[in-house]
């Protein structure tokens, strides 16, 4: 059995994000693989933005891989909002990272949350809780294989922060970002 038995392809017409999201749901795919133009190419930002929109619309992991990739990625970034979609993105990413590679788990706290009363106190508490959760997850993942696992808790517009941060990685996996980061705690 060849590698092609693990993948399916199709041609669909329509608006890119909604058509891809609908097709992914109908086909019950585990994740969507999105090719990215090379760094510095004009179409890169649009492709990254479409990947984020697709993750949100499909509620599936989206793996964005740079053009020219000729092996398993050595570094991967996973957006962790700690929801089910981000956990699926993490599970989909693990077998794709090369042995000895690095995996970074990132959570972005939206700036809008910092405008709430006593926001700074809540942000500090939330950051400590998130950092603790991500560190426990990191320690668990280290047992799963030969991976260097890092964590980052950042603040800003999630899409902008992840797009900027993702430029330093071979692979970026994003589940559907949630609008409120602390709603689960």
N, C-alpha and C positions, 0 to 999 in steps of 0.2 A: 504494500500500500504506500503510495507516494504522498508527499506533503500536500499535494493539491486536494487530497481527500479531506483535509482539515479546513479548507476555505471554500467559500462559494462566492460567485460574482454574478452581477446582474446589471442591466442598463435600465434606468428609470428616468422619466422626464418630469420636470416640475421645479419648483423653488428648492434650492439645494438643501437647506437645513430641515424644513418640514418634510420634504420627500424622503430624505435619508432617515430621519427619525421615525416616520411612519413605516418605512420598509424594514428598519431594524426591529421594531416592535412586532410586526407581522411575522418576520422570519425567526423571532425569538433568539436573536444573536446574544452572545455573552458580552461582546464589546465591539466597538467600531474602530477600525484602523484608518487614520487620516494621514496622508502624506503631506509633509511640509516642504515648501521651497527652501533653498539654502539660506543660511544667515546672510542678512544684508540685501537679499533680493526683494524687489518692491512688493511682490505678492505675499511675502511671509506674514506680515501683520494681519492681512485679510484672512489668510488660511488659519492662523491661530485664533482669531476672533470667531470664525465659523466653527472651529472645533469646540470652543467653549459654548457657543449657542447650541450646537448639536448635543452636547452632554446634557444641557439643561432641558432641551426639548424632548430628547429620547429617554431621559432618566436611565441612561446606560453609561458604562465607562467608555471614554473615547481615548484612544491611544494615538497621539500625534507624533509621527516619526519623521526626522529630516530626510530630504531627498539625498540619495547617494549612500544611505546606510547599507553596509554590505555584511553586517553581522549583527549579533545581538548587541543591544545597547549596553554601554559600560556604566552609564549614569541615568537615573530615572528620578523624576519629581512626581509625587502624588499629592494632589490637593485633598486634604483630610478635613471635611466638615463634621466628621464622625457619624454621618448619616449612612444609610445602607448603600446608597450609590457610591459614596467614596470608599466604602469597604469593598464593594465589588471592583472598583477601579484598582484598589490595592491588590486584591486577589488575582486580577487579570494581569497585573504588571509583574508580580513575583517571578513567574516562570520565564519571563522575557528578558530579564536582566542577566547579563553575562556573569559567569562564575567569577567571584572576586570583585564584582562591580559595586557601585554605591547606589543607595536608595535614600531619597530625602522625602520625609513626610512633612508637609507644610499646611498650616492653618492660617487663614487670613481673617482678622477681625475687621469688619467693615467700619469705615470712618463714621458713618451715620450713628453708630452706637455710642461714639464718644461725645455726642451732643446731649445725651440724656442727663438728668440730674444725678450728681454723684458718680458720673461716668468714669472718672479716673480711678476711683476706688474699685468699681465693678470691673473695669478693664484689667487692673492689676490682679484682682482675685481670679477673674476668668482666665487670664494669661497663665497664672500659676497652675490652675486646674488643668487647662489644656496642655501645658507643658508636661505636667505629671502624667496625664493620660497618654500623650504621644511617647514619652520616655518608656512607659510600661509596654506599649505596643512595640517600640523599637527593640526593647530587650527580648520580647517574645520572638520577633522576626529574626534576630541574630541567631536564635537556635535553629531556624529553618534552613540555613545554608551559609555559604561563604559570601556574605554581603556586609558591606559597611553601611550601617543605617544611621541617618542623621535626622534631627527634627528641627523645625523652625516655626515659631509663632510670630506672625507679622501683622501690621495694621495698615489699612488703606482700602482702596477699591479692589475687591477680590480679583476681578478680571484683569485690571491693569497690573496689579502686583504679580499675579501668576504669569501673565504674558512676559513681563520683564524678567522674572526669576527663571522662567522656563527656557530662556535663551541660552542658559548655561548647561543644559542637560540634553542628552541624546534622545530621551523619551519623556513625554509629559502625559500623565494620566489624570483625568478630571472626571469625577462623578458630577451629578447635578448640584451646583452650589446652592446652599440654602441662604435665604436673605438675613436670617438672624443666627449668629454664631452661638449665643448663650441660651437659646430657648430650651435646650435639652437638659441643662444642668439645674 
